[in-house]
Amino acid sequence: MNKRRCQRKIHFAWVVLFGICVFMGLARGGINNAGGLFMAPVMEELGCGAGKFMLYFSISSIATFVFLPVAGKLMGKYDIRLLLVLSLFFHAGSFALFGLMQNIWGWYILSVPMAMGSVLKTQIGGPVLIGNWFKKYTGLATGIMMAAAGLFGTVLQPLAGNLIVSMGWRQAYFALGGLVLAGSVPVVLLTIRFAPQKKGMLPFGAEQAEKRIGPRESTGISAPKARKTVAFLALVLFMFFVTAVASFAQHLPKYADQLGFDAVFAGKAMGIFMMGTLVGALTFGLLSDKIGAQITTILALVCGGAAILTLILGGRYPVLFNAAALVFGFACASVGTLGPLLTTAIFGQKDYSRIYSSIAMGMAFAGMVSMSGYGFIYDAFHSYVPVLWAICAMLLICMVCVLTAFTDKKRRAA
């Protein structure tokens, strides 16, 4: 009787998902994607180049790469709420402390604890919690989680731009970091539990999962065999270049500054970019189911190319800049969505986790080199136009990689 009454109510899994959306949305929308808005004012006050400033993103990527396996082990040993609250103070606290720094080395040092906190909040925590709480609608829950960053970003990015103009960049760092802490900590404490068993419950959809007749045999090839294929190398290169393309989002505010726009405009443009990622996160999975991962990926790359060409040829016009930001955000959502779908489409589900974790190394290396690399190119040419043309070339390489991977799959199947 109690179980039936419980089922008529909202399952606590959805409460957990709400909490995930809040802490991840605030973290990604208010901190991770806001860094580029501070580039122009910090560079002006500290007298450093774009490459030196963006180097802290590369250091953060390296710290993330090192801390990822450690974070996974911590989640299995300690209370998830304690870990998430600590990660919030590491992540948002480090971001707020940027406002006190007098030298670029402050960003380099603080980027390490900031990355350590971000790993648990934005990369591991959400997927693990969804896996624990959902046995049904897992894909929907994951899509909602990914879309939350876009939803929060549409509000927080313009807010960040306005804060920089009205309060100065130092106070803006304090305000955003404080907002993320104040908004996330109570929600984590009230809504997050590591597993349903902690509340004497079953995961959402567990009863339906138990009724399945017999296990479904996964099809595909093993990880050792996959790593010897041309398709594997093509997907590693694809993930490297597509991540490098998406990394330019952090430079959009500085490109707006180069074209003569102020921080308020840049903040609004980044809000529009985040709106594009919101739509993309909800769209690409559905499109892939209908027309296939290959065609969906090509479509995303074409959209990205159209956006970059618009920034090159018409970026000085506010309407075209914002339109390009929207389409570029839509295309960038493909990084987190289409990589797993392409891996499954080409290699199957048999050894998916091992294969994809190897392919995702391309993402990690791209994060280490691309954002600071774009900054150093800007410093050398005093313009982002060479970077944008290089991104067009990378999008073409991505198309070649996708076509090569599927051609190799057909060749192996023949």
C-alpha positions as CSV (number, residue, x, y, z in Angstrom):
1,M,0.0,0.0,0.0
2,N,2.8,2.4,1.0
3,K,4.7,1.5,-2.2
4,R,1.6,2.3,-4.4
5,R,1.0,5.5,-2.6
6,C,4.7,6.4,-3.1
7,Q,4.5,5.6,-6.8
8,R,1.5,8.0,-7.2
9,K,3.7,10.8,-5.9
10,I,6.7,12.3,-7.6
11,H,9.5,9.8,-7.4
12,F,12.5,11.2,-5.4
13,A,14.7,10.5,-8.5
14,W,13.1,13.6,-10.0
15,V,14.0,15.6,-6.9
16,V,17.6,14.5,-7.2
17,L,17.5,15.5,-10.9
18,F,16.3,18.9,-10.0
19,G,19.2,19.3,-7.6
20,I,21.7,18.1,-10.2
21,C,20.3,20.6,-12.7
22,V,20.7,23.5,-10.2
23,F,24.3,22.8,-9.1
24,M,25.4,21.8,-12.6
25,G,23.6,24.7,-14.3
26,L,25.0,27.3,-11.9
27,A,28.5,25.8,-12.2
28,R,28.6,25.6,-16.0
29,G,26.4,28.6,-16.8
30,G,27.8,30.9,-14.1
31,I,31.5,29.9,-13.9
32,N,32.8,27.5,-16.5
33,N,31.4,29.4,-19.5
34,A,31.9,32.9,-18.0
35,G,35.7,32.9,-17.9
36,G,36.0,34.5,-21.4
37,L,34.0,37.5,-20.4
38,F,36.7,38.6,-18.0
39,M,39.5,38.3,-20.5
40,A,39.5,41.8,-21.9
41,P,39.3,43.7,-18.6
42,V,41.8,41.5,-16.9
43,M,44.2,41.8,-19.8
44,E,43.9,45.5,-19.8
45,E,44.5,45.9,-16.0
46,L,47.3,43.3,-15.6
47,G,48.9,44.1,-19.0
48,C,49.1,40.4,-20.1
49,G,48.4,38.9,-23.5
50,A,45.4,36.7,-24.4
51,G,47.7,33.6,-24.5
52,K,49.0,34.1,-21.0
53,F,45.6,34.7,-19.6
54,M,44.0,31.6,-21.3
55,L,46.9,29.5,-20.2
56,Y,45.0,29.0,-16.9
57,F,42.3,27.0,-18.9
58,S,45.1,24.7,-20.1
59,I,46.4,24.2,-16.6
60,S,42.8,23.5,-15.5
61,S,42.4,20.9,-18.2
62,I,45.6,19.1,-17.0
63,A,44.4,19.2,-13.4
64,T,41.1,17.7,-14.5
65,F,42.8,14.9,-16.4
66,V,44.9,14.0,-13.3
67,F,42.0,14.3,-10.8
68,L,39.3,12.4,-12.7
69,P,40.2,8.9,-11.6
70,V,40.7,10.1,-8.0
71,A,37.3,11.8,-7.9
72,G,35.6,8.5,-9.0
73,K,37.2,6.7,-6.1
74,L,36.2,9.4,-3.6
75,M,32.5,9.1,-4.6
76,G,32.5,5.5,-3.6
77,K,33.9,6.2,-0.1
78,Y,32.5,9.4,1.2
79,D,29.0,11.0,1.6
80,I,28.1,12.6,-1.8
81,R,26.7,15.7,-0.2
82,L,29.9,16.4,1.7
83,L,31.9,15.9,-1.5
84,L,29.7,18.1,-3.5
85,V,29.7,20.9,-0.9
86,L,33.5,20.8,-0.7
87,S,33.7,20.8,-4.5
88,L,31.4,23.9,-4.5
89,F,33.8,25.7,-2.2
90,F,36.8,24.6,-4.3
91,H,35.2,25.6,-7.6
92,A,33.2,28.7,-6.8
93,G,35.6,29.8,-4.0
94,S,38.6,29.7,-6.3
95,F,36.6,31.6,-9.0
96,A,35.7,34.3,-6.5
97,L,39.3,34.6,-5.3
98,F,40.3,35.6,-8.8
99,G,39.0,39.0,-7.9
100,L,41.8,39.4,-5.4
101,M,44.7,38.5,-7.7
102,Q,47.3,41.1,-8.7
103,N,49.3,38.8,-11.0
104,I,48.4,36.3,-13.7
105,W,50.1,33.6,-11.6
106,G,47.1,33.8,-9.3
107,W,44.9,32.4,-12.0
108,Y,47.4,29.6,-12.7
109,I,47.5,28.6,-9.0
110,L,43.8,28.8,-8.3
111,S,42.9,27.0,-11.5
112,V,44.0,23.7,-9.9
113,P,41.6,23.7,-6.9
114,M,39.0,25.1,-9.2
115,A,39.4,22.2,-11.6
116,M,39.3,19.7,-8.8
117,G,35.9,21.1,-7.7
118,S,34.6,21.2,-11.2
119,V,35.3,17.5,-11.8
120,L,32.9,16.3,-9.2
121,K,30.2,19.0,-10.0
122,T,30.2,19.1,-13.7
123,Q,31.7,15.9,-15.0
124,I,31.2,12.9,-12.6
125,G,28.6,13.8,-10.1
126,G,25.6,14.2,-12.4
127,P,26.0,11.1,-14.6
128,V,26.7,8.9,-11.6
129,L,23.7,10.1,-9.7
130,I,21.5,9.7,-12.7
131,G,22.8,6.1,-13.2
132,N,22.0,5.3,-9.6
133,W,18.5,6.8,-9.5
134,F,17.1,6.1,-13.0
135,K,16.6,2.7,-14.6
136,K,14.0,4.2,-17.0
137,Y,14.2,7.5,-18.9
138,T,17.9,7.6,-18.3
139,G,18.5,9.4,-21.7
140,L,15.8,11.9,-20.9
141,A,17.3,12.7,-17.5
142,T,20.7,13.1,-19.0
143,G,19.4,15.4,-21.7
144,I,17.6,17.5,-19.1
145,M,20.9,17.7,-17.1
146,M,22.9,18.8,-20.1
147,A,20.2,21.3,-21.1
148,A,20.3,22.9,-17.6
149,A,23.7,24.5,-18.3
150,G,22.3,26.2,-21.4
151,L,19.2,27.3,-19.5
152,F,21.1,28.8,-16.6
153,G,23.7,30.3,-19.0
154,T,21.1,32.3,-20.9
155,V,20.5,34.2,-17.7
156,L,23.9,34.2,-16.0
157,Q,26.1,35.2,-19.0
158,P,24.3,38.5,-19.6
159,L,24.3,39.0,-15.8
160,A,28.0,38.5,-15.7
161,G,28.6,41.0,-18.6
162,N,26.4,43.6,-16.7
163,L,28.3,43.0,-13.4
164,I,31.7,43.6,-15.1
165,V,30.5,46.9,-16.5
166,S,28.6,48.1,-13.5
167,M,30.9,46.8,-10.6
168,G,34.2,46.1,-12.3
169,W,35.7,42.7,-13.0
170,R,37.0,42.1,-9.4
171,Q,33.6,42.6,-7.8
172,A,32.0,40.5,-10.6
173,Y,34.2,37.6,-9.7
174,F,33.1,37.9,-6.1
175,A,29.4,38.2,-7.0
176,L,29.3,35.2,-9.4
177,G,31.3,33.0,-7.1
178,G,29.0,33.9,-4.2
179,L,25.9,33.4,-6.2
180,V,26.9,29.9,-7.2
181,L,27.7,29.0,-3.6
182,A,24.6,30.5,-2.1
183,G,22.3,28.9,-4.8
184,S,23.9,25.5,-4.8
185,V,24.8,24.5,-1.2
186,P,21.2,24.5,0.2
187,V,19.9,22.6,-2.9
188,V,22.6,19.9,-2.6
189,L,21.9,19.4,1.1
190,L,18.2,19.2,0.6
191,T,17.8,17.2,-2.6
192,I,20.9,15.0,-3.2
193,R,21.2,11.5,-2.0
194,F,23.8,9.1,-3.5
195,A,21.4,6.1,-4.1
196,P,17.8,5.1,-3.6
197,Q,18.8,2.6,-1.0
198,K,19.7,5.4,1.3
199,K,16.0,6.3,1.4
200,G,14.7,2.7,1.4
201,M,13.6,3.1,-2.2
202,L,14.1,1.5,-5.6
203,P,15.5,3.4,-8.6
204,F,12.9,5.0,-10.9
205,G,11.8,2.3,-13.4
206,A,13.5,-0.5,-11.5
207,E,10.4,-2.7,-11.4
208,Q,9.9,-2.4,-15.2
209,A,13.6,-3.3,-15.7
210,E,13.2,-6.4,-13.6
211,K,10.3,-7.6,-15.8
212,R,12.5,-7.8,-18.9
213,I,12.7,-11.4,-20.1
214,G,16.4,-12.4,-20.3
215,P,19.4,-10.2,-20.7
216,R,20.0,-8.5,-24.1
217,E,23.3,-9.5,-25.6
218,S,25.4,-6.5,-26.5
219,T,26.8,-6.4,-30.0
220,G,29.9,-4.9,-31.3
221,I,33.7,-5.4,-31.1
222,S,36.1,-5.4,-28.1
223,A,38.2,-2.4,-27.1
224,P,41.6,-4.0,-28.1
225,K,40.2,-4.8,-31.6
226,A,38.6,-1.4,-31.9
227,R,41.9,0.4,-31.1
228,K,43.6,-1.3,-34.1
229,T,41.0,0.1,-36.6
230,V,41.2,3.2,-38.8
231,A,37.8,4.2,-37.5
232,F,39.2,4.5,-33.9
233,L,42.0,6.8,-35.0
234,A,39.5,8.9,-37.0
235,L,37.2,9.3,-34.0
236,V,40.1,10.3,-31.7
237,L,41.1,13.0,-34.2
238,F,37.4,14.0,-34.6
239,M,37.0,14.4,-30.8
240,F,40.3,16.4,-30.7
241,F,39.3,18.8,-33.5
242,V,35.6,19.2,-32.6
243,T,36.6,20.0,-29.0
244,A,39.2,22.5,-30.2
245,V,36.4,24.2,-32.3
246,A,34.0,24.4,-29.4
247,S,36.8,25.8,-27.2
248,F,36.6,29.0,-29.2
249,A,33.5,29.8,-27.2
250,Q,35.7,31.1,-24.4
251,H,37.2,33.6,-26.9
252,L,33.9,34.9,-28.2
253,P,33.7,37.8,-25.7
254,K,37.3,38.9,-26.6
255,Y,36.4,38.7,-30.3
256,A,33.4,40.9,-29.6
257,D,35.8,43.3,-27.8
258,Q,38.1,43.3,-30.9
259,L,35.1,44.3,-33.1
260,G,34.3,47.2,-30.7
261,F,31.5,45.8,-28.6
262,D,31.4,46.2,-24.8
263,A,31.1,43.6,-22.0
264,V,27.3,44.0,-21.8
265,F,26.9,43.1,-25.4
266,A,29.4,40.2,-25.0
267,G,27.5,38.9,-22.0
268,K,24.2,39.0,-24.0
269,A,25.9,37.2,-26.9
270,M,27.2,34.5,-24.6
271,G,23.7,34.1,-23.2
272,I,22.5,33.6,-26.8
273,F,25.3,31.1,-27.3
274,M,24.1,29.2,-24.2
275,M,20.6,29.2,-25.6
276,G,22.0,27.5,-28.7
277,T,23.6,24.8,-26.6
278,L,20.3,24.3,-24.8
279,V,18.5,23.7,-28.1
280,G,21.4,21.5,-29.4
281,A,21.5,19.4,-26.3
282,L,17.8,18.5,-26.6
283,T,18.0,18.2,-30.4
284,F,21.0,16.1,-31.4
285,G,20.0,12.9,-29.6
286,L,16.5,13.0,-31.2
287,L,18.0,13.8,-34.7
288,S,20.5,10.9,-34.4
289,D,17.6,8.5,-33.6
290,K,15.8,9.6,-36.8
291,I,18.5,10.2,-39.4
292,G,21.5,8.5,-37.9
293,A,24.7,9.7,-36.1
294,Q,26.7,10.2,-39.3
295,I,24.2,12.6,-41.0
296,T,23.5,14.4,-37.7
297,T,27.2,15.0,-37.1
298,I,27.7,16.4,-40.6
299,L,24.7,18.7,-40.1
300,A,26.2,19.9,-36.8
301,L,29.6,20.6,-38.5
302,V,27.9,22.5,-41.4
303,C,26.1,24.6,-38.8
304,G,29.4,25.3,-37.1
305,G,31.0,26.3,-40.3
306,A,28.1,28.7,-41.2
307,A,28.5,30.3,-37.8
308,I,32.2,30.8,-38.1
309,L,32.0,32.3,-41.6
310,T,29.3,34.6,-40.4
311,L,31.6,35.8,-37.6
312,I,34.4,36.4,-40.1
313,L,32.3,38.2,-42.8
314,G,29.6,39.9,-40.8
315,G,30.6,39.8,-37.1
316,R,30.8,43.6,-36.9
317,Y,27.0,43.7,-37.2
318,P,25.3,43.0,-33.9
319,V,22.4,41.0,-35.4
320,L,24.8,38.8,-37.3
321,F,27.2,38.3,-34.4
322,N,24.3,37.2,-32.2
323,A,22.9,34.9,-34.9
324,A,26.3,33.3,-35.3
325,A,26.6,32.9,-31.5
326,L,23.3,31.1,-31.4
327,V,24.1,28.7,-34.3
328,F,27.7,28.2,-32.9
329,G,26.2,27.2,-29.5
330,F,23.8,24.8,-31.3
331,A,26.8,23.2,-33.0
332,C,29.0,23.1,-29.9
333,A,26.3,21.0,-28.1
334,S,27.4,18.2,-30.4
335,V,30.6,17.7,-28.5
336,G,29.0,16.1,-25.5
337,T,26.2,14.4,-27.4
338,L,27.5,13.0,-30.7
339,G,30.8,11.6,-29.5
340,P,29.1,8.8,-27.5
341,L,26.6,8.3,-30.3
342,L,29.3,8.0,-33.0
343,T,31.2,5.5,-30.8
344,T,28.1,3.3,-30.4
345,A,27.2,3.5,-34.1
346,I,30.6,2.4,-35.3
347,F,31.8,0.0,-32.6
348,G,28.5,-1.1,-30.9
349,Q,27.7,-1.5,-27.2
350,K,29.9,-4.6,-26.4
351,D,32.9,-2.7,-25.0
352,Y,31.5,0.9,-25.2
353,S,32.8,2.4,-22.0
354,R,36.4,1.3,-22.6
355,I,36.4,2.4,-26.2
356,Y,34.8,5.8,-25.6
357,S,37.1,6.5,-22.6
358,S,40.0,6.0,-25.0
359,I,38.5,8.1,-27.7
360,A,37.7,10.9,-25.2
361,M,41.4,11.4,-24.7
362,G,41.2,13.6,-27.8
363,M,38.9,15.9,-25.8
364,A,41.3,16.2,-22.9
365,F,44.3,17.0,-25.1
366,A,42.3,19.6,-27.1
367,G,41.4,21.4,-23.9
368,M,45.0,21.5,-22.9
369,V,46.3,23.2,-26.1
370,S,43.4,25.0,-27.9
371,M,42.2,27.8,-25.6
372,S,45.7,29.1,-24.8
373,G,46.8,28.4,-28.4
374,Y,44.0,30.7,-29.7
375,G,45.2,33.3,-27.3
376,F,48.8,33.2,-28.4
377,I,47.7,33.4,-32.1
378,Y,45.7,36.5,-31.2
379,D,48.7,38.0,-29.5
380,A,50.8,37.3,-32.6
381,F,48.4,38.7,-35.2
382,H,46.3,41.1,-33.0
383,S,43.3,39.5,-34.6
384,Y,41.1,36.4,-34.2
385,V,40.5,36.1,-38.0
386,P,43.4,33.7,-38.5
387,V,42.0,31.6,-35.6
388,L,38.5,31.6,-37.3
389,W,39.9,30.4,-40.6
390,A,41.8,27.7,-38.8
391,I,38.6,26.6,-37.2
392,C,37.0,26.3,-40.6
393,A,39.8,24.0,-41.7
394,M,39.3,22.0,-38.5
395,L,35.6,21.6,-39.2
396,L,36.5,20.2,-42.7
397,I,38.9,17.8,-41.0
398,C,36.1,16.7,-38.7
399,M,33.9,15.9,-41.7
400,V,36.7,13.8,-43.3
401,C,37.2,12.0,-40.0
402,V,33.5,11.1,-39.7
403,L,33.3,9.9,-43.3
404,T,36.5,7.9,-42.9
405,A,35.2,6.2,-39.7
406,F,32.0,5.0,-41.3
407,T,33.8,4.0,-44.5
408,D,36.1,1.8,-42.4
409,K,33.1,0.3,-40.6
410,K,31.6,-0.7,-44.0
411,R,34.9,-2.1,-45.2
412,R,35.2,-4.2,-42.1
413,A,31.6,-5.4,-42.4
414,A,32.0,-6.4,-46.0
